[in-house]
Amino acid sequence: MTLSDGFLLLIRWFHALAAVTWVGGSLFYVLVIRPQQRNAPEQGAMLGPEALTQFRGLVDTCIAVLIVTGTIMLFDRITSASTPSVYLITISVKIGLALWMFAIARRRWQQRRSAQAQPSVTMVPQRGVFTKAMRLMSGINLTVILGIAVFFLSDLLAFIYQEGLTGR
């Protein structure tokens, strides 16, 4: 193993660690914390503003690590002569989904910040099927769905790249 191979291995490890931290933390929130908050509202919010701020800082760090490490890995792979065109298409889709996740995270933090600055307004919840479906497919739920899709594409990219190297 050369020094550059060791560096790329470290970069891949940091990239995977940041992705697992962000998506795993979001998945834990969706599957464990939020249902607990709904089932026991009398206990109050399990996560106070301090915990949400810490998670926001963690997500911001993960995004920065993902951008830096992803850029390094991208240039390493696309400069290889054996990179097939299907790899480039798949990586483009993966980058698009990741950018969508980054935009969702950014929008959520901006909404939270503006909600804290504005006086609270009581909204009447809408109970329509379409409204419920849209709520399920937005925000942190959508981040989890996109994150799982990005993990799948990562494995697919590794498979495509290996196939390109071996020529099978």
C-alpha positions as CSV (number, residue, x, y, z in Angstrom):
1,M,0.0,0.0,0.0
2,T,1.4,3.3,-1.0
3,L,1.1,6.6,0.9
4,S,-1.6,7.9,-1.6
5,D,-3.5,4.6,-1.2
6,G,-3.5,5.1,2.6
7,F,-4.6,8.7,2.2
8,L,-7.5,7.6,0.0
9,L,-8.5,4.9,2.4
10,L,-8.6,7.5,5.2
11,I,-10.6,9.8,3.0
12,R,-13.1,7.0,2.2
13,W,-13.3,6.2,5.9
14,F,-14.1,9.8,6.9
15,H,-16.6,10.1,4.1
16,A,-18.4,6.9,5.3
17,L,-18.3,7.9,8.9
18,A,-19.8,11.3,8.2
19,A,-22.6,9.8,6.1
20,V,-23.4,7.1,8.7
21,T,-23.4,9.7,11.4
22,W,-25.8,12.1,9.6
23,V,-28.2,9.5,8.1
24,G,-28.0,7.2,11.2
25,G,-28.7,10.1,13.6
26,S,-31.7,11.2,11.4
27,L,-33.0,7.6,11.3
28,F,-32.7,7.3,15.0
29,Y,-34.7,10.6,15.4
30,V,-37.4,9.4,13.0
31,L,-37.8,5.9,14.3
32,V,-37.1,6.3,18.1
33,I,-37.2,9.9,19.4
34,R,-40.1,11.4,17.4
35,P,-42.5,8.4,18.1
36,Q,-41.5,8.6,21.8
37,Q,-42.3,12.3,21.8
38,R,-45.7,11.6,20.2
39,N,-46.5,8.8,22.6
40,A,-45.6,10.7,25.8
41,P,-46.3,14.4,25.2
42,E,-46.8,14.9,29.0
43,Q,-43.1,14.3,29.5
44,G,-42.3,17.3,27.3
45,A,-39.8,17.4,24.5
46,M,-37.1,14.8,24.9
47,L,-34.7,16.9,22.9
48,G,-34.3,20.5,24.1
49,P,-33.1,23.3,22.0
50,E,-29.5,22.6,23.2
51,A,-29.6,19.1,21.8
52,L,-31.0,20.2,18.5
53,T,-28.3,22.9,18.2
54,Q,-25.7,20.2,18.9
55,F,-27.2,17.9,16.3
56,R,-27.3,20.8,13.9
57,G,-23.6,21.4,14.5
58,L,-22.9,17.7,13.9
59,V,-24.9,17.8,10.7
60,D,-23.0,20.9,9.5
61,T,-19.7,19.1,10.2
62,C,-20.8,16.0,8.4
63,I,-21.9,18.1,5.4
64,A,-18.5,19.8,5.3
65,V,-16.6,16.5,5.6
66,L,-18.8,14.9,2.9
67,I,-18.2,17.8,0.5
68,V,-14.4,17.7,1.0
69,T,-13.9,14.0,1.0
70,G,-16.5,13.4,-1.8
71,T,-14.6,15.9,-4.0
72,I,-11.3,14.2,-3.4
73,M,-12.8,10.8,-4.1
74,L,-14.6,12.1,-7.2
75,F,-11.4,13.4,-8.8
76,D,-9.6,10.2,-7.9
77,R,-12.2,8.1,-9.7
78,I,-12.9,10.2,-12.7
79,T,-9.3,10.7,-13.6
80,S,-8.9,6.9,-13.9
81,A,-8.8,5.6,-17.5
82,S,-10.9,2.6,-16.5
83,T,-13.9,4.6,-15.2
84,P,-16.9,3.6,-17.3
85,S,-19.5,6.1,-18.4
86,V,-22.2,4.4,-16.3
87,Y,-20.1,5.3,-13.3
88,L,-20.2,9.0,-14.3
89,I,-24.0,8.9,-14.7
90,T,-24.5,7.1,-11.3
91,I,-22.2,9.5,-9.5
92,S,-24.1,12.4,-11.0
93,V,-27.3,11.1,-9.6
94,K,-25.6,10.5,-6.2
95,I,-24.3,14.0,-6.1
96,G,-27.7,15.4,-7.1
97,L,-29.4,13.5,-4.2
98,A,-26.7,14.6,-1.8
99,L,-27.2,18.2,-2.8
100,W,-30.9,17.8,-2.3
101,M,-30.2,16.5,1.3
102,F,-27.9,19.5,1.9
103,A,-30.6,21.9,0.8
104,I,-33.2,20.2,3.0
105,A,-30.9,20.5,6.0
106,R,-30.1,24.1,5.3
107,R,-33.8,24.9,4.9
108,R,-34.7,23.2,8.1
109,W,-32.1,25.2,10.1
110,Q,-33.3,28.4,8.5
111,Q,-36.9,27.6,9.3
112,R,-36.1,26.7,12.9
113,R,-34.0,29.9,13.3
114,S,-36.8,32.1,11.9
115,A,-39.4,30.3,14.0
116,Q,-37.4,31.1,17.2
117,A,-37.2,34.8,16.2
118,Q,-40.9,35.1,15.4
119,P,-43.7,34.8,18.0
120,S,-45.4,31.4,17.9
121,V,-48.5,31.1,15.8
122,T,-50.9,28.3,16.5
123,M,-51.7,26.5,13.2
124,V,-54.6,24.2,12.7
125,P,-53.3,20.8,11.5
126,Q,-54.7,19.6,8.2
127,R,-55.8,16.0,8.2
128,G,-56.1,15.3,4.5
129,V,-54.4,12.2,3.0
130,F,-52.4,14.3,0.6
131,T,-51.2,16.6,3.4
132,K,-50.1,13.6,5.5
133,A,-48.4,12.0,2.5
134,M,-46.5,15.2,1.7
135,R,-45.5,15.6,5.4
136,L,-44.1,12.0,5.4
137,M,-42.1,12.8,2.2
138,S,-40.5,16.0,3.4
139,G,-38.1,17.3,6.0
140,I,-36.2,14.8,8.0
141,N,-38.2,11.8,6.5
142,L,-37.1,12.8,3.1
143,T,-33.5,13.2,4.3
144,V,-33.6,9.6,5.6
145,I,-35.0,8.3,2.3
146,L,-32.5,10.2,0.2
147,G,-29.7,9.1,2.6
148,I,-30.6,5.5,2.1
149,A,-30.7,5.9,-1.6
150,V,-27.3,7.6,-1.5
151,F,-25.9,4.6,0.5
152,F,-27.3,2.3,-2.2
153,L,-25.7,4.3,-5.0
154,S,-22.4,4.2,-3.1
155,D,-22.4,0.4,-3.1
156,L,-23.5,0.5,-6.8
157,L,-20.6,2.8,-7.6
158,A,-18.1,0.5,-5.9
159,F,-19.5,-2.4,-7.9
160,I,-19.4,-0.5,-11.2
161,Y,-15.9,0.7,-10.5
162,Q,-14.7,-2.8,-9.7
163,E,-16.4,-4.2,-12.8
164,G,-14.6,-1.6,-14.8
165,L,-11.2,-2.5,-13.3
166,T,-11.7,-6.3,-13.8
167,G,-13.4,-5.9,-17.2
168,R,-16.0,-8.5,-16.5
